[in-house]
């Protein structure tokens, strides 16, 4: 995958979305197609320790610090990806 710093907001949204689906698929032992982008992650059984780990790993992948409380405001894959790409400008 190319440099995230050179990604457009749309590409960053898509890349983040795909990263989250892949991560959750492995973590929750689900097929990627079983994870719907607009379903709250808690509905899949993501617990607080899994959520904190996911946000930490996502932050490392993006090269930025992310607050684990992000999931309270943005509880779905789509919401997280859209929020993070909107904040990536500049």
C-alpha positions in Angstrom: 0.0 0.0 0.0 1.3 3.5 -0.8 2.1 6.3 1.6 -0.9 7.3 3.7 0.5 10.8 3.9 0.0 11.2 0.1 -3.5 9.7 0.0 -6.6 11.7 -0.9 -9.4 11.9 1.7 -11.4 9.4 -0.3 -8.5 7.0 -0.7 -7.7 7.3 3.0 -11.4 6.6 3.9 -11.3 3.5 1.6 -7.9 2.3 3.0 -9.0 2.8 6.6 -12.3 1.1 6.0 -10.5 -1.9 4.4 -7.9 -2.0 7.2 -10.6 -2.0 9.9 -12.6 -4.8 8.1 -9.4 -6.9 7.8 -8.4 -6.3 11.4 -11.9 -7.1 12.8 -12.2 -10.1 10.6 -9.0 -11.6 12.1 -9.7 -10.4 15.7 -13.3 -11.6 15.8 -12.7 -14.7 13.6 -15.4 -13.6 11.1 -15.2 -13.5 7.3 -14.8 -10.0 6.0 -18.1 -10.1 4.3 -19.8 -10.8 7.6 -18.8 -7.3 8.9 -21.2 -4.6 7.9 -19.7 -1.1 7.8 -22.7 0.6 9.4 -23.3 -1.9 12.3 -21.9 -0.9 15.7 -18.8 -2.8 16.5 -20.2 -3.8 19.9 -22.8 -5.9 18.0 -20.0 -8.1 16.8 -18.8 -8.7 20.4 -15.8 -6.3 20.3 -15.0 -5.8 24.0 -13.2 -2.8 25.5 -9.7 -4.4 25.5 -10.2 -5.4 21.9 -11.3 -1.9 21.0 -8.3 -0.3 22.8 -6.0 -2.6 21.0 -7.6 -1.9 17.6 -7.4 1.8 18.0 -3.8 1.6 19.1 -2.9 -0.6 16.1 -4.9 1.7 13.8 -3.1 4.7 15.1 0.2 3.0 14.5 -0.8 2.2 11.0 -1.9 5.8 10.3 1.1 7.2 12.1 -0.9 9.3 14.5 -2.1 9.0 18.1 -5.7 8.1 18.5 -7.9 8.3 21.6 -9.5 4.9 22.4 -12.6 6.9 23.3 -13.0 7.5 19.5 -15.3 4.4 19.4 -17.8 6.0 21.6 -18.4 8.8 19.1 -17.8 6.8 16.0 -19.0 3.2 16.8 -19.0 1.8 13.2 -16.3 1.0 10.6 -17.8 3.7 8.3 -18.0 6.3 11.0 -14.4 5.8 12.1 -13.0 5.8 8.5 -15.0 8.9 7.5 -14.0 10.7 10.7 -10.3 9.9 10.4 -10.1 10.9 6.8 -11.8 14.2 7.4 -9.3 14.9 10.2 -6.3 14.0 7.9 -6.4 17.2 5.9 -3.3 19.4 6.1 
